């Protein structure tokens, strides 16, 4: 019988989850400030985006300190997802 030592090797599923949690490469991305730049890009009102964030529908917005920010690529992906959903309806 084997001793009760713990296997320190990572399982394939734990490696996949670690890769999924890895931060994407943001070298060519732009950090947008909220509300000015984010509202201009999404063409949505500040109050609408704040409400959507409160409901968990604007996950691309995140807080650093007291301010909200978003990556430009995440805003574009959000717009594209809504465009595709509209086409399927």
Helices and strands as residue ranges (DSSP letters): H 12-20, E 31-33, H 36-42, H 46-54, E 62-64, E 67-71, H 72-88
